[in-house]
Structure formats: structure tokens, C-alpha cells
Amino acid sequence: MKKYIVAIVLVCSQLFLVAQDAKQLHETAKAFMRQADYANAILVLNRAVLLEPKSISIQKDLALSYYFLRDNAKAQETVKAILDNDDADDQVFQLAGLIYRQANMLKDAEKLYKKGLKKFPKSGPLYNDLGELQWQQQDYDAIRHWEKGIETDPSYSKNYYNAAKYYYLSTDKVWSLIYGEIFLNMEPASSNAPEIKELLLNGYKKLFIDASLVPDGKEKNEFVRMYLKTMNEQSAIAATGINANTLSMIRTRFILNWFNKDAPSFRLFKYQQELLKEGLFEAYNQWLFGSSQNLSNFQNWVSNHTETYNAFVQMQKTRLFKMPAGEYYK
């Protein structure tokens, strides 16, 4: 009996060590991936797969490493092995879509995204990638998927980015402004931030030039009607020119007026109200528009308001901006 117990303990100990070895190998491979040394990552990950063949996370990193090495055949082979696994998450379908797109197998990629969305109908990343694939093929139905991603997974930022750019090119300028600003608050340090800041500055100019600033009877969206009406109340300031300073005044009055009305709850506007109360709203507007409008003037403003601007930057680093569920008005 004692021998039987000892044997069980030894077997369990060996299994534990194997699991530990696979985990350690995975961590080693991740270090290689962070250094963009994907060849060495693959060597290590293949060993880890032998030790833990059921590990989805190890196989995902293996497929990703093949993808970055542009070994499409191996990447497809690896990702196919886990696509039908019950434990496959939405990242597996997202990765598979990337691999098939790199191989220019666009129809297969689209099928994979749609299959993934049937399993994960609230996956913001899958809606975003499907939209990008359709946009790549000049299918303007892409916006429908970005909007669905915003509605079902409001904390995922990329759908806001793509939707903002889409609406900027359309006649609808309201959602370009709103989605662009939400994206910037979610990813303030993004490499895409300068592009969206420029979009916002020009978007406000177009908003006040556009006759649609005054809502007509055809506009059935109550949120948009209230937004346009409240923004139109600031047209006298806009008539002096759109820049970081005038936008700070326009948007300050907009927020004060918005919260004096029976307006819908909206996290972006609540955040602006919080900044107003904390005396940081002007710094926030300078951050949004100043560098795009005139970099030299922006730098001078920061130099003359160093304490306020530093307080805003510090707050931005410590306060995570997140859109809640249930505040979708498009």
C-alpha cells in the first residue's frame, strides 16, 4: 500500500514539473516575442506544446509567431488546430482572421470573423476586424460592424477610432466628433492620437460651417437633435474662428447648458463636467486641440500654465476612461 501511495506521489510530482516546465518555456518564448525574435520563440513554443498540447495560450503565441515570420502555411496549420476547440476564445478567431488576411484569403477571413461572432456576439475586437476587412474591400457596410462593436463592447477602443474616421468622411459630423474624443480618452498615448486630434479640430470647423448644425424635422435621433441644438447656441463664439481657445469656451458652455436640460446620461459629457469642476477643462481642451491648431502657441500655453497642465496630465494617467454599457445613442 505504501509503495502504491509513493508511486502516485511521484507521478503527481512529475506531472507538476512538466506543467511548470511548459509554463517556464512559455515565459521564455514571450520574452523572445517581445524582442521580435520570433524564430527563437517558435523553437521554444514547439517544445512547450509537446509538454502541454492542450494549452490554448501556448498555441496562440505559436501561431502568432509564425504570422510575424510570415510563414502563413505553418500559421494556418497551428491556428486551425485550436479553432474548433471548445476553449478557443475570441482572440483565436481574431488571430485566425489576421493570418488569413495576410495570405490574401479574404473570403476565408470574413467567414472566420462571422463564425467567431456567432460564438462571441459581444466581441468588440471581432466586430472591429470584420469592419476593417470590409473597408479594405471598399464595402461601406463596415460601419455597421463598428457600430455594433461600440454598442455591445463599449470599452473596446478601436471601433471608435474607425467609426470616427468613417463619419468624418460622411455628411454626419456629430458622431465623428463624439467617437473621436472617446477614442482619445481611451488611448491618450496612441500613435493614432495626432491623426484624431487633427480630425477633431477640422471636424468642429465643418460642424459650424455645415447648415445641418440646426436640426430639422428629418432628424429623428433625439440625442443628435439635442447635441446640435445645444452646440448651435454657441455659434456666436464660433463665428470668431475655431481654435483651441474658442473651442474651450464653446465646449464649456455646451456642457453647462447640456446639464441644465433633461439630457441623456453620457459618460463623455460627465467626464467633461468633472474636468470643469476640477479646473482642468481648459488644459484638457488645449491637449485635444492645441498641438494641431498651432504647436508653438500650445507650447507657450503649457509654459504659462505648467501647474494646471501637469495636474491634468497626472489625472489622465491615474483615471481610466471607460464607456459604460447602456449609453449607446447612435
C-alpha positions as CSV (number, residue, x, y, z in Angstrom):
1,M,0.0,0.0,0.0
2,K,2.8,2.4,0.9
3,K,4.5,1.6,-2.4
4,Y,1.3,2.4,-4.2
5,I,1.0,5.8,-2.4
6,V,4.6,6.6,-3.1
7,A,4.1,5.8,-6.8
8,I,1.1,8.1,-7.0
9,V,3.0,10.9,-5.3
10,L,5.9,10.5,-7.8
11,V,3.6,10.6,-10.8
12,C,1.9,13.7,-9.5
13,S,5.2,15.3,-8.8
14,Q,6.4,14.6,-12.4
15,L,3.2,16.0,-13.8
16,F,3.6,19.1,-11.8
17,L,7.2,19.5,-13.0
18,V,6.1,19.0,-16.6
19,A,3.5,21.7,-16.2
20,Q,6.0,24.0,-14.6
21,D,8.5,23.4,-17.4
22,A,5.8,24.2,-20.0
23,K,4.9,27.4,-18.2
24,Q,8.6,28.5,-17.9
25,L,9.1,27.7,-21.6
26,H,6.1,29.8,-22.5
27,E,7.5,32.7,-20.4
28,T,10.9,32.4,-22.2
29,A,9.1,32.4,-25.6
30,K,7.2,35.5,-24.6
31,A,10.5,37.2,-23.8
32,F,11.7,36.3,-27.3
33,M,8.5,37.7,-28.8
34,R,8.9,41.0,-27.0
35,Q,12.3,41.2,-28.6
36,A,10.8,40.4,-32.0
37,D,12.9,37.2,-32.1
38,Y,10.1,35.1,-33.5
39,A,12.4,32.3,-34.7
40,N,13.7,31.5,-31.2
41,A,10.1,32.0,-29.9
42,I,8.9,29.3,-32.2
43,L,11.7,26.9,-31.2
44,V,10.8,27.3,-27.5
45,L,7.0,27.2,-28.1
46,N,7.2,24.0,-30.1
47,R,8.8,22.4,-27.1
48,A,6.2,23.8,-24.8
49,V,3.4,22.4,-27.0
50,L,4.9,18.9,-26.7
51,L,4.7,19.3,-22.9
52,E,1.3,21.0,-22.8
53,P,-0.5,20.0,-26.1
54,K,-3.9,21.3,-24.8
55,S,-2.7,24.8,-23.9
56,I,-4.6,27.3,-26.0
57,S,-2.4,30.2,-24.9
58,I,0.8,28.5,-26.0
59,Q,-0.6,27.6,-29.4
60,K,-1.9,31.1,-29.9
61,D,1.5,32.5,-29.3
62,L,3.0,29.9,-31.7
63,A,0.5,30.8,-34.4
64,L,1.2,34.5,-33.8
65,S,5.0,34.0,-34.1
66,Y,4.5,32.1,-37.4
67,Y,2.3,35.0,-38.5
68,F,5.0,37.6,-37.7
69,L,7.6,35.5,-39.6
70,R,5.1,35.4,-42.5
71,D,5.1,31.6,-42.5
72,N,1.4,31.5,-43.5
73,A,1.3,27.8,-44.0
74,K,2.5,27.0,-40.5
75,A,0.4,29.8,-39.0
76,Q,-2.7,28.4,-40.6
77,E,-1.9,24.9,-39.6
78,T,-1.4,25.9,-36.0
79,V,-4.5,28.1,-35.7
80,K,-6.7,25.5,-37.4
81,A,-5.8,23.0,-34.6
82,I,-7.4,25.3,-32.0
83,L,-10.3,26.9,-33.9
84,D,-12.8,24.2,-33.1
85,N,-11.6,23.7,-29.5
86,D,-14.4,24.4,-27.0
87,D,-11.9,26.6,-25.0
88,A,-11.0,28.8,-28.0
89,D,-11.7,32.4,-27.2
90,D,-12.4,35.4,-29.5
91,Q,-8.7,36.1,-29.7
92,V,-8.3,32.8,-31.6
93,F,-10.7,33.9,-34.2
94,Q,-9.2,37.3,-34.4
95,L,-5.7,35.8,-34.9
96,A,-7.0,33.4,-37.5
97,G,-8.5,36.3,-39.4
98,L,-5.2,38.1,-39.4
99,I,-3.4,35.0,-40.7
100,Y,-5.9,34.5,-43.5
101,R,-5.8,38.2,-44.4
102,Q,-2.0,38.1,-44.6
103,A,-2.3,35.2,-47.0
104,N,-4.8,37.3,-49.0
105,M,-7.6,34.7,-48.3
106,L,-10.1,37.4,-47.6
107,K,-13.3,35.4,-48.0
108,D,-12.0,32.8,-45.6
109,A,-11.1,35.5,-43.1
110,E,-14.6,37.0,-43.4
111,K,-16.1,33.6,-42.7
112,L,-13.9,33.1,-39.7
113,Y,-14.9,36.5,-38.2
114,K,-18.6,35.8,-38.7
115,K,-18.2,32.3,-37.2
116,G,-16.4,33.9,-34.2
117,L,-19.1,36.4,-33.8
118,K,-21.8,33.7,-33.6
119,K,-19.8,32.2,-30.7
120,F,-18.9,35.6,-29.2
121,P,-21.6,38.1,-30.2
122,K,-20.3,40.8,-27.9
123,S,-16.7,40.8,-29.0
124,G,-15.6,44.3,-29.9
125,P,-12.3,43.1,-31.4
126,L,-14.0,40.8,-33.9
127,Y,-16.5,43.5,-34.9
128,N,-13.6,45.8,-35.5
129,D,-11.6,43.4,-37.5
130,L,-14.5,42.4,-39.7
131,G,-15.2,46.1,-40.3
132,E,-11.6,46.7,-41.3
133,L,-11.7,43.7,-43.6
134,Q,-14.8,45.0,-45.3
135,W,-13.4,48.6,-45.5
136,Q,-10.3,47.1,-47.1
137,Q,-12.6,45.7,-49.8
138,Q,-14.5,49.0,-50.2
139,D,-17.6,47.6,-48.6
140,Y,-19.1,50.5,-46.7
141,D,-21.2,48.2,-44.7
142,A,-18.1,48.2,-42.4
143,I,-19.6,50.9,-40.3
144,R,-22.5,48.6,-39.3
145,H,-19.9,46.3,-37.6
146,W,-18.0,49.1,-35.9
147,E,-21.3,50.5,-34.6
148,K,-22.3,47.0,-33.3
149,G,-18.9,46.7,-31.6
150,I,-19.4,50.1,-29.9
151,E,-22.9,49.0,-28.8
152,T,-22.0,45.6,-27.5
153,D,-18.5,46.2,-26.2
154,P,-18.2,49.9,-25.4
155,S,-14.9,49.5,-23.5
156,Y,-13.1,48.5,-26.7
157,S,-11.4,51.5,-28.3
158,K,-10.7,50.5,-31.9
159,N,-14.3,50.6,-33.1
160,Y,-14.5,54.3,-32.0
161,Y,-11.3,55.1,-34.0
162,N,-12.6,53.5,-37.2
163,A,-16.1,54.9,-36.8
164,A,-14.8,58.4,-36.2
165,K,-12.8,58.3,-39.4
166,Y,-15.7,56.9,-41.3
167,Y,-18.2,59.6,-40.2
168,Y,-15.6,62.4,-40.8
169,L,-15.7,61.4,-44.5
170,S,-19.5,61.4,-44.5
171,T,-22.1,64.2,-44.1
172,D,-22.6,63.1,-40.4
173,K,-20.1,65.1,-38.4
174,V,-21.7,64.7,-34.9
175,W,-20.5,61.1,-34.4
176,S,-17.1,61.7,-35.8
177,L,-16.5,64.3,-33.0
178,I,-18.0,62.1,-30.3
179,Y,-16.3,58.9,-31.2
180,G,-13.0,60.6,-31.9
181,E,-12.9,62.2,-28.5
182,I,-13.9,58.9,-26.8
183,F,-11.1,57.1,-28.6
184,L,-8.5,59.8,-27.5
185,N,-9.6,59.4,-23.9
186,M,-9.4,55.6,-24.0
187,E,-6.0,55.7,-25.8
188,P,-4.4,59.1,-25.0
189,A,-0.9,57.9,-25.8
190,S,-1.9,56.1,-29.0
191,S,0.2,56.6,-32.2
192,N,-3.1,57.4,-33.8
193,A,-3.8,60.3,-31.4
194,P,-2.3,63.1,-33.6
195,E,-4.4,62.0,-36.5
196,I,-7.7,62.0,-34.5
197,K,-6.8,65.3,-32.8
198,E,-6.5,66.8,-36.3
199,L,-9.8,65.2,-37.3
200,L,-11.5,66.8,-34.3
201,L,-10.2,70.3,-34.9
202,N,-11.3,70.2,-38.6
203,G,-14.5,68.4,-37.6
204,Y,-15.6,71.3,-35.4
205,K,-14.8,73.7,-38.2
206,K,-17.0,71.7,-40.5
207,L,-19.7,71.4,-37.9
208,F,-20.2,75.1,-37.6
209,I,-19.9,75.7,-41.3
210,D,-22.4,73.0,-42.0
211,A,-26.1,74.1,-42.2
212,S,-27.0,70.8,-40.5
213,L,-25.9,72.3,-37.2
214,V,-29.6,73.4,-36.9
215,P,-31.6,70.1,-36.7
216,D,-34.6,69.8,-38.9
217,G,-37.7,67.7,-38.7
218,K,-36.0,64.8,-40.5
219,E,-33.6,64.2,-37.7
220,K,-35.3,61.6,-35.5
221,N,-32.4,60.8,-33.2
222,E,-33.2,62.8,-30.0
223,F,-29.6,62.7,-28.8
224,V,-28.3,64.2,-32.0
225,R,-31.1,66.8,-32.1
226,M,-30.2,67.9,-28.5
227,Y,-26.5,67.9,-29.3
228,L,-26.9,70.1,-32.4
229,K,-29.3,72.5,-30.7
230,T,-27.0,72.9,-27.7
231,M,-24.0,73.4,-29.9
232,N,-25.8,75.9,-32.1
233,E,-26.3,78.1,-29.1
234,Q,-22.5,78.6,-29.2
235,S,-22.4,79.8,-32.8
236,A,-21.7,83.4,-31.9
237,I,-18.3,82.3,-30.3
238,A,-17.6,80.0,-33.3
239,A,-18.1,83.0,-35.6
240,T,-14.9,84.5,-34.2
241,G,-12.9,81.4,-35.5
242,I,-12.3,77.9,-34.4
243,N,-9.2,77.3,-32.4
244,A,-8.1,75.8,-29.1
245,N,-9.2,78.8,-27.1
246,T,-12.6,79.3,-28.7
247,L,-13.3,75.6,-28.6
248,S,-12.6,75.6,-24.8
249,M,-15.3,78.4,-24.4
250,I,-17.7,76.7,-26.8
251,R,-17.4,73.3,-25.1
252,T,-17.6,74.8,-21.6
253,R,-20.9,76.5,-22.4
254,F,-22.1,73.4,-24.2
255,I,-21.6,71.3,-21.0
256,L,-23.2,73.8,-18.7
257,N,-26.2,74.0,-21.0
258,W,-26.4,70.2,-21.6
259,F,-26.7,69.5,-17.8
260,N,-29.3,72.3,-17.4
261,K,-31.6,70.3,-19.7
262,D,-33.3,66.9,-19.4
263,A,-30.4,65.4,-21.4
264,P,-29.5,61.7,-21.7
265,S,-26.7,60.4,-19.4
266,F,-23.4,60.2,-21.3
267,R,-20.1,59.3,-19.9
268,L,-18.0,61.6,-22.2
269,F,-20.0,64.6,-21.1
270,K,-19.9,63.7,-17.5
271,Y,-16.1,63.4,-17.8
272,Q,-16.0,66.9,-19.3
273,Q,-18.2,68.2,-16.4
274,E,-15.8,66.6,-13.9
275,L,-12.9,68.4,-15.5
276,L,-14.7,71.7,-15.4
277,K,-15.4,71.3,-11.7
278,E,-11.7,70.4,-11.1
279,G,-10.5,73.4,-13.1
280,L,-8.8,71.2,-15.7
281,F,-11.1,71.6,-18.6
282,E,-9.1,74.3,-20.4
283,A,-6.0,72.2,-20.1
284,Y,-7.9,69.2,-21.5
285,N,-9.1,71.3,-24.5
286,Q,-5.5,72.5,-25.1
287,W,-4.4,68.9,-25.0
288,L,-7.1,68.0,-27.5
289,F,-6.7,70.9,-30.0
290,G,-3.7,73.0,-29.2
291,S,-0.9,71.0,-30.9
292,S,-3.0,70.5,-34.0
293,Q,-4.0,74.1,-34.3
294,N,-0.7,75.8,-33.6
295,L,2.2,73.8,-31.9
296,S,4.1,77.0,-30.9
297,N,1.0,78.5,-29.2
298,F,0.3,75.3,-27.5
299,Q,3.8,75.1,-26.1
300,N,3.5,78.7,-24.9
301,W,0.2,77.9,-23.2
302,V,1.7,74.9,-21.4
303,S,4.7,77.0,-20.4
304,N,2.4,79.7,-18.9
305,H,0.1,77.2,-17.2
306,T,2.6,74.5,-16.2
307,E,1.0,73.6,-12.8
308,T,-2.5,73.2,-14.3
309,Y,-1.3,71.2,-17.3
310,N,0.8,68.9,-15.2
311,A,-2.2,68.3,-12.9
312,F,-4.3,67.4,-15.9
313,V,-1.6,65.0,-17.3
314,Q,-1.3,63.4,-13.9
315,M,-5.0,62.9,-13.6
316,Q,-5.1,61.4,-17.1
317,K,-2.5,58.9,-16.1
318,T,-4.4,57.7,-13.0
319,R,-8.0,57.9,-14.1
320,L,-9.1,55.3,-16.5
321,F,-11.7,56.4,-19.0
322,K,-14.2,53.8,-19.8
323,M,-17.6,53.9,-21.6
324,P,-20.3,52.0,-19.7
325,A,-22.9,49.7,-21.2
326,G,-26.3,51.2,-21.9
327,E,-25.2,54.6,-23.2
328,Y,-25.4,53.9,-26.9
329,Y,-27.4,56.5,-28.8
330,K,-26.5,56.1,-32.4
